[in-house]
Structures are given as structure tokens and as C-alpha cells.
Amino acid sequence: MPKVFKKSIKLGKFLNIVLVYMTNATTNFLKIRCMTKELSILEAKFEAQKLAFGPIYFQAVISMKELGILPLIGKHRMGIDVEHIASTLGINPYGVGVLVEAALNAGVLELIEDNKYKLTKVGVMLNSDELTRVNLNFVNDVCYDAAKYTTDSIRKSKPEGLKVFGPWATVYEGLSQLPDKIKKSWFEFDHYYSDDAFKSALEIVFEENPKTLFDIGGNTGKWSIACCKYNQAVQVKILDLPGQIAVAKKNVEDEGLIGRVDFHEINLLDTGQKIPAGADAVWMSQFLDCFSESEITNILKNVHQAVTPEASVYILETFIDNQKYPAAAYSLTATSLYFTTVANGNSKMYSEAKMLELARNAGFELEVSYPLIGHSYHTVLKLRKTK
Ligand SMILES: C[S@@+](CC[C@H](N)C(=O)[O-])C[C@H]1O[C@@H](n2cnc3c(N)ncnc32)[C@H](O)[C@@H]1O
């Protein structure tokens, strides 16, 4: 049984962070749970209004970025007033005024002497933090319009919001055809959360020096290309839907790695399509979260029929129960609703416990869990076939 220690820290008026330290034989890390303290009726009413007007404040921030207002204020550490912002950017003072007043209320700006505005720490994050930029663009470009279809998506168990982009059953079928701006935000989001995990993951996967590696859901080929550069001998096979295979092929060709990487078009929702044999290592990065529990079990059973007990099967995921920072758990939980409305209507960000349960059901056992690598958001599970 893991040992659990709890410590409560008060952060501001409304937030209590309860640090839960868990230690057991295989893990030694920190889990954080976020709890709200009991609010007065007035405080609760204010919190409710923050949600009621949340989309408007969100769009005000987007607009301030698009119009260059936030970057301009960021450059003026001693503050800048509305008239100066308006004349510098050629925007009418009314427009600047309503935006900065909204930003003031949202805690993005502070008002200092002489009616000048400057960025708060939150404003600095919105203006220049890369994680925040990637998340904002993803929410604005990929999720925002589709979120209007949340109720329909839940009722029908289908990504009803996807129709704002095209007639596909899942976003993956349409990914390569999305408009450039949407595609850019989608890929930046996807890559942001996997790229920085890749360095640590390469060391883990190549500890055993696999000769052949299957990259299931290999997407643009980033991981496969990184593998070929990291290890001069490995042969990689990318398995994905036809649209993504075409993109991966082009990228692999551009890197001059065509003899090292092989391609296999497959739709893993079709249980009749079998993963071929021959892998020493199977890699699934941010792939299984694209599916429902029963689909994951079927895909892992498909992997199971393809591998020997000597093969190592790796899953890289951002698990909601294995995060160091409250902001990470908060963002991941919201990402589940992107899966609901845009991606496929039936998947989500899972807990590590759930993924292990599904893996066991498919005939795998956990060999090692490598928690919190990369940006401290990811876990690599190393599995082995048991039966
Ligand atoms: C979120 S991306 C992950 C990409 C990459 N592995 C990474 O870590 O950045 C999920 C990938 O799974 C693929 N995928 C989704 N549904 C699939 C299906 N039914 N069969 C095969 N691949 C699928 C998508 O095309 C996409 O490339």
C-alpha cells in the first residue's frame, strides 16, 4: 500500500491546494489535488459570473493579442494609457477602452498612476508564455466554435462540433484537410505536449536497443524520425490512417530516411485490420487517448496478437491523475471536452489507473512506469505481454 501524506496550502482567497504525497515501491512523486474552500454566497455568485461571462473575457484576450494591444502594453513596463495605445496601433480609443477594461476585470492588466495600464503576471503569461500561447490558439481555433455543440455531442456520443470544419466522423479523418490556421494550432498543441517528452522517452525506449520499432498513430513521423536520428540501426514502421501516412512519408523523404522508415496504412477502429508481426518495440504516443475504453481494449488486443512476450510495448500519455501542477490537471480535464466535441465524441484524457486496467484486460502487465518526464506532464508505461 502506498503511504499518503497530505499538506494544505492556502492560495489566494478561494483556492486551497492540497498536496498529496504518495510513495510506494514503483513511484515516488507528488500528486496535487485542487479543492475550493467553502465560499460565501456573494463569493459563489461572483465565481458563477466568471463562468457566465468567461467566453467574452476569453475573446477579449484573443482580440487584444490579435490587435497587438497585449504585446504593446508588455513593452511598456511603466504602463501606457488608452490614447497612446490607440494612436500607436491605429485603433479607435473606444475599442481599446472596452478591451482594457475587460482585461482589468479579468486580472490581465493593472491600472497604475496617470490612467496607465500594465501587464499583471497573468498578463505576462498570456502575452509571452509558450504553453499559454499554444493552449489559447488551440482553444480559439480548434475548440471554440465546436464547443457550442457540447450538449448534442454528449447526447449523440458523436463529435457534433466537428461539422464546423467538415463532414468527417472523427477529426483524424479530416486532419490533413483542415484549413491551415486550424491545422497549425492543432499540430502545435499536439507537438507541444509530445516533443519535450521525446528526449527522455528515446533514452527509455533505446535502453533495450530494439532493432524494429512500430510507431502506432505516428502522425507526421516526428517520433520515427527522432528514433532514426537517435539510433543508427533501428528500422521503424509508422502505422496510421492514409491521410497521415501521406504526410509522414513526405517528412521522412525530406529527412532522407526513406530506407529506414516503412509505412503501413491502417484503421485501428476496424478490428479486422491486423497490426503486422515483427516489432521488438511498439510505441503509442498520445494515441490511445483518441479512443473510448472499449476501443482501447480492442487496439491493445490487436497489439497483443502482433507481439511476442519479448517485445516491449510503450504508452506515452498525459494522465490526469499523475500531474505535478494544478494547471496541468485543469487543462487536461478540459482537453477531454475537445475529444467530446471535435475529435471523436467518445474519448478523453485517462487516468494511469484506468489505462493499466485496460492494458491488463488486453493481456499486458506493467513492467515499469516512468512518471512525469519532459515538461513534467507525461508518463511512459512499459508493458509486456503476459498470456
Ligand atoms: C494525437 S495524434 C498523436 C500523434 C503522435 N503520436 C504524437 O505523439 O504527437 C493521434 C494519431 O492517431 C492517429 N489515429 C487516430 N485514429 C486512428 C485510427 N482509427 N487508426 C489509426 N490511426 C489513428 C491519428 O491519425 C494521429 O496521427
The ligand as a Tripos MOL2 file, in Angstrom:
@<TRIPOS>MOLECULE
LIG
   27    29     1     0     0
SMALL
NO_CHARGES

@<TRIPOS>ATOM
      1 C1         -2.9950   12.8740  -31.1790 C.3       1 LIG1
      2 S1         -2.2120   12.1800  -32.5560 S.3       1 LIG1
      3 C2         -0.7140   11.5920  -31.8380 C.3       1 LIG1
      4 C3          0.4320   11.7670  -32.7270 C.3       1 LIG1
      5 C4          1.8070   11.3930  -32.2520 C.3       1 LIG1
      6 N1          1.9000   10.0020  -31.9030 N.3       1 LIG1
      7 C5          2.2910   12.3020  -31.1570 C.2       1 LIG1
      8 O1          2.5850   11.8530  -30.0700 O.co2     1 LIG1
      9 O2          2.4020   13.5120  -31.4220 O.co2     1 LIG1
     10 C6         -3.1270   10.6850  -32.8190 C.3       1 LIG1
     11 C7         -2.7430    9.9310  -34.0490 C.3       1 LIG1
     12 O3         -3.5580    8.7460  -34.0890 O.3       1 LIG1
     13 C8         -3.9990    8.5480  -35.4060 C.3       1 LIG1
     14 N2         -5.2800    7.8210  -35.4200 N.ar      1 LIG1
     15 C9         -6.4630    8.2610  -34.9550 C.ar      1 LIG1
     16 N3         -7.4420    7.3610  -35.1970 N.ar      1 LIG1
     17 C10        -6.8340    6.3210  -35.8330 C.ar      1 LIG1
     18 C11        -7.3190    5.1010  -36.3400 C.ar      1 LIG1
     19 N4         -8.6000    4.7770  -36.2570 N.pl3     1 LIG1
     20 N5         -6.4330    4.2420  -36.9020 N.ar      1 LIG1
     21 C12        -5.1210    4.5830  -36.9960 C.ar      1 LIG1
     22 N6         -4.6080    5.7400  -36.5280 N.ar      1 LIG1
     23 C13        -5.4630    6.6040  -35.9730 C.ar      1 LIG1
     24 C14        -4.1890    9.9530  -35.9300 C.3       1 LIG1
     25 O4         -4.2250    9.9620  -37.3500 O.3       1 LIG1
     26 C15        -2.9900   10.6760  -35.3300 C.3       1 LIG1
     27 O5         -1.8860   10.5880  -36.1740 O.3       1 LIG1
@<TRIPOS>BOND
     1     1     2 1
     2     2     3 1
     3     2    10 1
     4     3     4 1
     5     4     5 1
     6     5     6 1
     7     5     7 1
     8     7     8 2
     9     7     9 1
    10    10    11 1
    11    11    12 1
    12    11    26 1
    13    12    13 1
    14    13    14 1
    15    13    24 1
    16    14    15 ar
    17    14    23 ar
    18    15    16 ar
    19    16    17 ar
    20    17    18 ar
    21    17    23 ar
    22    18    19 1
    23    18    20 ar
    24    20    21 ar
    25    21    22 ar
    26    22    23 ar
    27    24    25 1
    28    24    26 1
    29    26    27 1
@<TRIPOS>SUBSTRUCTURE
     1 LIG1         1 GROUP 0 **** ****
